[in-house]
């Protein structure tokens, strides 16, 4: 009898096929979160990777000591 090397869920989903498609699908959830954090998201990149005190100064228009 020939051994079936493919793994399937109880519902019949081919696990290896799902993993292959996921690998080809683009960014993962955590990769998207990291990208948004590094770029600041929509129209907020001016504050990305910026010192908090510097941001407060820019928002208030006052010098932070």
N, C-alpha and C positions, 0 to 999 in steps of 0.2 A: 504494500500500500504506500502510495506517495504521500510524503509529509507536506502539509500546507503551512508555509512559513509566514503567511500573512496573518495579522492579528485583527480580529473584529470585535466590536462591542456587542452586547446582548441584542441591541436594535439592528445589528448588521452593518454598522459603519466601519469602514476600513481605516484603522487607526494610522497606519503608515501613510496612506494617501492623504489624510487630513493633515498630518504633520508636514508632509511635503508641500502641500498647498499653502499652509500657514507660513512656511519658510520663504515662499515666493511672493507673499501677499504685500509686503511693505513693512512699515515700522510697527513695532509692538506697542502696546499701551504704555509701558514704561519708557520706551524710546521717545514716544510723542511727548510725554510729560517732561522728560529731560530736555528735549528740543524747545518746548515752550518756555521752560524755566531759563534756558540760556539765551533765548531771543526776546523774552519778555512778553510774548503773546502779541495779540493784535494791537498795533499802534502804541505799545508800551516799551518798545525796545530801548528807548532813550534812558529808561531806568534799569535796564538789565545789567547785571554785574556791577552795580554802582553802590558806593558806600551809602548806608542808610542816612547818615547825617547830611551828606551832600544832597540827597533827594529831598530831605526835609527843608534844607536851605533853599533849594530851587522852588519848592512849592509855596513856601511862606514869603519868599523874597527877602528874608532876613539872614544875617550872618549867624551861624551856629558856632558857639565857642566851645 
